[in-house]
Amino acid sequence: MDRTARGVRFLLVVPPLAGHVTPVRAVASVLSSRGHSVAWCGPEPALSALVCGPVFPAGDSGPFDLALRPPELRGFAALKYLWESYLVPLADAMVPGVAAAVAAFAPDVVVVDQQAMAGALVAARCGVPWATSASTSTELADPLGSLPKVASWVSGLQAGLRARHGVLLGDLRFSPHLVLAFTTRALAGECRVAVPVSYVGPALPAVPGEWSLVDDRPLVVVTLGTSNAAAGTRFLAECVDALAGMPSVRGLVVDPSGELVSESVQLARWIPQPAVFSRASVVVCHGGHNTVCEALSSGVPLVVAPIRDDQSMLAQQVVTASAGVRLRFDRAKAGDIREAIESAGECRPGAERICDSFAAAGGAEEAATRLELLG
C-alpha cells in the first residue's frame, strides 16, 4: 500500500528561530490535515512557543537566541559568528535530542531546516529519507562560489561536524533527496547548486489575522523583523522622521522596543504582517526572507535595507526582479528613506509579477505533496 494512503510519520527538525519555523509550520498544518503524523524537534523551551503539536526537545534554546548576537557585526564577521558561534554549536547541541526523537517517533521522513544541521546528521546516520527546508533561497545561489577561501572554511567546519558524529554525507545544507525552496525562480533565479530543488513558493500562515486602516491614505509599513531590535534603533528613528515628512501617506513603524515617539506616525510593537501588508502601498524592511515574501505575496513593492546574513542577496533579488529598491542600512537618512519610498511605488508591476509566480507555485500544499512523494 502507498504510504500516503495510510499516513506518513514526519519529524520536523528546526532551530529556535521564528522565521525558520514559519514556513514549516504551514506545511505541517497541511500534512496533518491530510492524515499524516507530524512531530517537531528542536531546542526548548523556544520551540514549543512557536508550534502546535508534539515536540521532542533537542537541547536548550537559551544560548541560541540570535538577539544575543553583537548588533555591530557585518560582512565576514557576521558570517564567522553565524557559523562558529551559532550553527556548529547548535548542531552539536541538538544531535542527542534529534537521535532520541528519531528512535522514539520512528519517522518515515525527516524534514530539516538548513540551520538545524543536526537533523541531517541523524537522518543520514539512521538511514531515514530527509528533505531540506530552505527557508531562505540564498544558499541555492551559491553565495560563496566566488569566495573559494571562505567556501573552504565553511566546508572544513562541516567536515568537523560530520567527523564528530560519524557521518559521511556531503553538504549538510542540502538533502540528496529533496530541497524545498520557499520561493520561486521569478524572484530567486535559477539554482546554482546541483541539488534536487523544488520551488514551491512561500508557505504563508493560513489565518493572517485582521487589521483596520486608520484612514484612506496609502499605507507605508516599516519593519525590521524579530531579531534586529538592538541594531535597528537608528534606522527606525530615521524612518519615523521620513514618514512624518510625508503627509500624503499613513506611516506605520514596528518598534519592538517601544522607545520611539511620534504624533503623526503610527507605532506598534508587533503587527500581523500578512494582514497589514495586504493593505500596504510600500513595505520598508531589512530583507528577511519571510518579510520579503509576505509583502510580495500581496504584490506590494519593497524598500530593502539589508543588515547582515543573507539579506543583501535577498535585496539584490528584489532589485533584479524590479520589485523594489535598495537602501544602505547604516547610512540612510530620513531624506534617503523618503526618496526610496517614493521610488518604490513605481515597482508595483514587478511586485505583482512575483505575486503571480507565488500563487502559481502552490505554497504549503505543494510542499506537502512533494514530501508525501518522498515518504
HUSULWO-V229449 format. One record per backbone hydrogen bond with DSSP energy under -0.5 kcal/mol. CO is the residue of the C=O (numbers start at 1). NH is the residue of the N-H. If there is no record, write none. Layout:
CO | NH
CO | NH
//
This chain:
2 | 5
2 | 6
3 | 7
8 | 10
8 | 37
9 | 108
9 | 109
10 | 12
10 | 39
11 | 13
11 | 111
12 | 14
12 | 41
13 | 113
15 | 17
17 | 20
17 | 21
18 | 22
19 | 23
20 | 24
21 | 25
22 | 26
23 | 27
24 | 28
25 | 29
26 | 30
27 | 31
28 | 32
29 | 33
30 | 34
31 | 36
32 | 35
37 | 10
39 | 12
40 | 56
41 | 14
42 | 58
43 | 47
44 | 61
45 | 49
46 | 49
47 | 50
47 | 51
54 | 40
55 | 57
56 | 42
59 | 44
61 | 64
62 | 65
64 | 66
65 | 68
66 | 69
70 | 73
74 | 77
74 | 78
75 | 79
76 | 80
77 | 81
78 | 82
79 | 83
80 | 84
81 | 85
81 | 86
82 | 86
82 | 87
83 | 88
86 | 90
87 | 91
88 | 92
89 | 93
90 | 94
91 | 95
92 | 96
94 | 98
95 | 99
96 | 100
97 | 101
98 | 102
99 | 103
100 | 104
101 | 105
102 | 106
109 | 11
110 | 112
110 | 131
111 | 13
111 | 113
112 | 133
113 | 116
116 | 119
116 | 120
117 | 121
118 | 122
119 | 123
120 | 124
121 | 125
122 | 126
123 | 127
123 | 128
124 | 127
129 | 110
130 | 178
131 | 112
132 | 134
132 | 180
133 | 114
133 | 135
134 | 182
137 | 140
137 | 141
138 | 141
138 | 143
139 | 142
140 | 192
142 | 145
144 | 147
147 | 151
148 | 152
149 | 153
150 | 154
151 | 155
152 | 156
153 | 157
154 | 158
155 | 159
156 | 160
157 | 161
158 | 162
159 | 163
160 | 164
161 | 165
162 | 167
163 | 166
171 | 174
178 | 132
178 | 180
179 | 181
179 | 198
180 | 134
180 | 182
181 | 183
181 | 200
181 | 201
183 | 201
184 | 187
184 | 188
185 | 189
193 | 195
195 | 197
196 | 179
198 | 181
198 | 200
200 | 363
202 | 204
206 | 208
208 | 275
218 | 250
219 | 221
219 | 281
219 | 282
220 | 252
221 | 284
222 | 254
223 | 286
228 | 232
232 | 236
233 | 237
234 | 238
235 | 239
236 | 240
237 | 241
238 | 242
239 | 243
240 | 244
241 | 245
242 | 245
243 | 246
246 | 249
248 | 218
249 | 251
250 | 220
251 | 266
252 | 222
253 | 255
253 | 268
254 | 256
255 | 258
266 | 253
268 | 255
271 | 273
272 | 275
272 | 276
273 | 277
274 | 278
276 | 279
277 | 280
279 | 219
281 | 301
282 | 221
283 | 285
283 | 303
284 | 223
285 | 305
286 | 307
288 | 292
289 | 293
290 | 294
291 | 295
292 | 296
293 | 297
295 | 298
295 | 300
296 | 299
299 | 301
301 | 283
302 | 325
303 | 285
303 | 305
304 | 327
306 | 329
308 | 311
309 | 312
310 | 314
311 | 315
312 | 316
313 | 317
314 | 318
315 | 319
316 | 320
317 | 321
318 | 323
318 | 324
319 | 322
322 | 350
323 | 302
325 | 304
327 | 329
328 | 331
328 | 332
333 | 337
334 | 338
335 | 339
336 | 340
337 | 341
338 | 342
339 | 343
340 | 344
341 | 345
343 | 346
344 | 347
345 | 348
347 | 351
348 | 352
349 | 353
350 | 354
351 | 355
352 | 356
353 | 357
354 | 358
355 | 359
356 | 360
357 | 361
358 | 362
362 | 365
362 | 366
363 | 367
364 | 368
365 | 369
366 | 370
367 | 371
368 | 372
369 | 373
370 | 374
371 | 375
//
